[in-house]
Amino acid sequence: MSNRRRGIYLLPNLFTTAALFAGFYSIVASINHQFEPAAIAIFVAMVLDGMDGRIARMTNTQSDFGVQYDSLSDMVSFGLAPALVMYQWALSDMGKLGWLAAFVYTACAALRLSRFNTQATSSDKRFFQGLPSPAAAAVLAGMIWCGTIYELIGETSSLVFCLPITVFVGILMVSNIRYHSFKEFDLKGRVPFMAVIIIVPVFVLIAIEPPIVLFSLAAGYAISGPILTLLTLRKHRESRKTTEPPNT
């Protein structure tokens, strides 16, 4: 019997490699104190990361290799790069406290990705358990991008905003808070004409002020999980009160 030559699918893994390159470039740019390109590179990695899986499904080129390669790429682009860029930008002057905060974020990203890989087949596809690592990276990258352009960085802002947000976003990744995955939206199906009209102003706003709009979207998504969780708990408590028999 002749052995079949084993190989990998080229097209989706090209996008994964490009996302990995963007994450690596972000780290190099931050070392050279080029923080705006470093932040932009993380957003580029997000776009590429969103494309590789869709292309693999559209072309029927999914593979176990691609899943593992994508996870390692995510670790670099959304786990290591945001933490190191944030450390170089705002946390390096804090000494041990600064690099420990960056490490907490990186460790939480690794745990989040590991949990996602083990629960990929059993979890509800409509929701993510914990903040997705690309969204967490977008929060930090958006903050860095805004802070660099508008020169908002300082010793006080680093201690009051950057360090707590870095740790908090990391904790959200490993929490049990549920976030909408938006996977129930069928991009191939028909949508109302008004939906297309609504999308146009969004692109206009992003074009006018990309750092503010992208940071606002990322921060809003990060906050949406705890808010929806609190509303759900409140609804459960109210329903429990209505179903409980009155005390006699």
C-alpha positions in Angstrom: 0.0 0.0 0.0 1.3 3.4 -0.9 1.4 6.1 1.8 -0.6 9.2 1.0 1.3 12.4 1.3 0.0 14.5 4.1 -0.2 18.2 3.8 -2.1 21.3 4.9 -4.7 23.5 3.3 -3.0 26.6 2.0 -5.7 29.3 1.7 -7.0 29.5 5.3 -3.6 29.0 6.8 -2.3 31.9 4.8 -4.7 34.2 6.6 -3.8 32.6 9.9 -0.1 33.3 9.1 -0.9 36.9 8.2 -2.7 37.4 11.5 0.3 35.9 13.3 2.6 38.3 11.4 0.4 41.3 12.4 0.6 40.3 16.0 4.3 39.8 15.9 4.7 43.2 14.1 2.7 44.8 16.8 5.2 43.6 19.4 8.2 44.8 17.3 6.6 48.2 16.8 6.0 48.7 20.5 9.6 47.8 21.2 10.5 50.7 18.9 8.0 52.9 20.7 5.7 53.1 17.6 2.5 52.6 19.5 0.0 53.7 16.9 1.1 51.2 14.3 1.3 48.6 17.1 -2.3 49.2 18.0 -3.5 49.2 14.4 -1.7 45.9 13.7 -3.7 44.2 16.5 -6.9 45.3 14.7 -5.6 44.0 11.4 -4.9 40.7 13.1 -8.5 40.7 14.3 -9.8 41.1 10.7 -7.6 38.4 9.4 -8.4 36.1 12.3 -12.1 36.5 11.5 -11.5 35.6 7.8 -9.5 32.4 8.1 -12.2 30.4 9.8 -14.9 31.7 7.4 -12.8 30.9 4.4 -12.1 27.4 5.7 -15.8 26.7 6.1 -16.7 28.3 2.8 -14.1 26.2 0.9 -14.6 23.1 3.1 -10.9 23.1 4.1 -11.3 22.8 7.9 -8.7 20.7 9.6 -7.4 19.9 13.1 -4.1 21.5 12.1 -5.8 24.7 11.2 -7.7 24.8 14.5 -4.4 24.4 16.5 -2.5 26.8 14.3 -5.3 29.4 14.7 -5.2 29.0 18.5 -1.4 29.6 18.6 -1.8 32.6 16.3 -4.5 34.0 18.6 -2.2 33.6 21.6 0.4 35.7 20.0 -1.9 38.3 18.4 -4.5 38.6 21.2 -2.7 37.3 24.3 1.0 38.3 24.1 0.9 41.4 21.8 -1.7 43.5 23.6 -0.1 42.8 27.0 3.4 43.7 25.8 2.3 46.8 23.9 0.3 48.0 26.9 3.4 47.3 29.1 5.7 49.3 26.8 3.2 52.1 26.5 1.9 52.6 30.1 3.0 50.0 32.6 6.8 49.8 32.3 7.3 52.7 34.7 5.4 50.9 37.5 8.0 48.2 38.0 6.9 44.9 39.2 3.3 45.9 39.4 3.3 46.8 35.7 4.7 43.6 34.3 2.6 41.5 36.7 -0.6 43.2 35.3 0.6 42.4 31.8 1.3 38.8 32.8 -2.2 38.4 34.3 -3.7 39.5 31.0 -1.5 37.1 29.0 -2.2 34.1 31.4 -5.9 34.8 31.2 -5.8 34.8 27.4 -4.0 31.5 27.4 -6.6 30.0 29.8 -9.4 31.4 27.7 -8.1 29.9 24.5 -7.5 26.5 26.2 -11.0 26.5 27.6 -12.5 27.5 24.2 -10.6 24.6 22.5 -11.9 22.0 25.0 -15.5 23.2 24.9 -15.7 24.0 21.2 -18.0 21.0 20.4 -20.2 21.1 23.5 -20.9 24.8 24.2 -23.8 26.8 23.0 -22.8 28.4 19.7 -24.9 31.4 20.3 -22.8 32.5 23.3 -19.1 32.7 24.3 -18.2 31.8 27.8 -16.0 34.7 28.9 -14.9 37.7 26.9 -13.3 36.5 23.5 -9.6 37.2 23.3 -9.9 39.3 20.1 -12.4 41.6 21.9 -10.2 41.8 24.9 -7.3 42.7 22.7 -9.4 45.3 20.9 -10.1 47.1 24.3 -6.4 47.4 25.0 -5.4 48.3 21.5 -8.2 50.9 21.2 -7.1 52.5 24.5 -3.5 52.6 23.3 -4.5 54.0 19.9 -6.7 56.8 21.5 -4.1 57.6 24.2 -1.3 57.9 21.6 -3.2 60.1 19.2 -4.7 62.4 21.9 -1.6 62.2 24.2 -3.7 61.0 27.2 -0.9 58.9 28.8 0.5 60.0 32.2 1.6 58.5 35.5 -1.9 59.1 37.0 -3.8 57.8 34.0 -1.6 54.7 33.8 -2.3 53.8 37.5 -6.0 54.7 37.5 -7.1 53.4 34.1 -4.5 51.3 32.2 -3.5 48.9 34.9 -7.0 48.2 36.3 -8.5 47.8 32.8 -5.7 45.4 31.7 -6.4 43.2 34.7 -10.2 43.5 34.5 -10.3 42.6 30.8 -8.1 39.6 31.6 -10.5 38.5 34.3 -13.4 38.9 32.0 -11.8 36.4 29.6 -11.7 33.6 32.2 -15.0 34.5 33.8 -18.3 32.5 33.2 -20.0 35.6 31.9 -21.7 34.9 28.6 -21.2 37.1 25.5 -23.2 37.0 22.3 -21.3 35.3 19.5 -23.5 36.7 16.8 -23.0 33.4 15.0 -26.8 33.0 14.5 -26.7 35.8 11.9 -26.8 34.3 8.5 -24.5 36.4 6.3 -25.7 34.4 3.2 -29.3 35.1 3.8 -31.5 38.0 2.9 -31.7 41.1 5.2 -34.1 44.0 5.2 -33.0 47.0 3.1 -32.9 49.2 6.2 -30.1 47.0 7.7 -27.8 47.9 4.8 -28.7 51.6 5.3 -27.8 51.4 9.0 -24.4 49.8 8.2 -23.4 52.8 6.1 -23.2 55.3 9.0 -21.2 52.9 11.0 -18.5 52.7 8.3 -18.6 56.5 8.1 -18.1 57.0 11.8 -15.2 54.5 11.7 -13.6 56.4 8.8 -13.9 59.7 10.6 -12.5 58.7 14.0 -11.3 55.1 13.9 -9.6 54.9 17.3 -12.5 56.4 19.3 -15.2 54.4 17.4 -13.3 51.1 17.5 -12.4 51.5 21.2 -16.0 52.4 22.0 -17.3 49.3 20.2 -14.8 47.1 21.9 -15.5 48.6 25.4 -19.2 48.4 24.8 -19.0 44.7 23.9 -16.9 44.0 27.0 -19.3 45.7 29.3 -22.4 44.1 27.6 -21.6 40.7 29.2 -21.8 41.8 32.9 -24.8 44.0 32.1 -26.7 41.2 30.4 -25.7 38.8 33.3 -27.1 41.2 35.9 -30.3 41.7 33.9 -30.7 37.9 33.6 -30.2 37.3 37.3 -32.7 40.0 38.1 -35.2 38.5 35.8 -34.7 35.0 37.4 -35.2 36.5 40.9 -38.4 38.2 39.8 -39.7 35.0 38.2 -38.8 33.0 41.3 -40.7 35.4 43.5 -43.8 35.1 41.3 -43.8 31.3 41.3 -43.1 30.9 45.1 -46.3 30.2 47.1 -47.2 32.8 49.6 -46.4 32.1 53.2 -49.4 31.2 55.3 
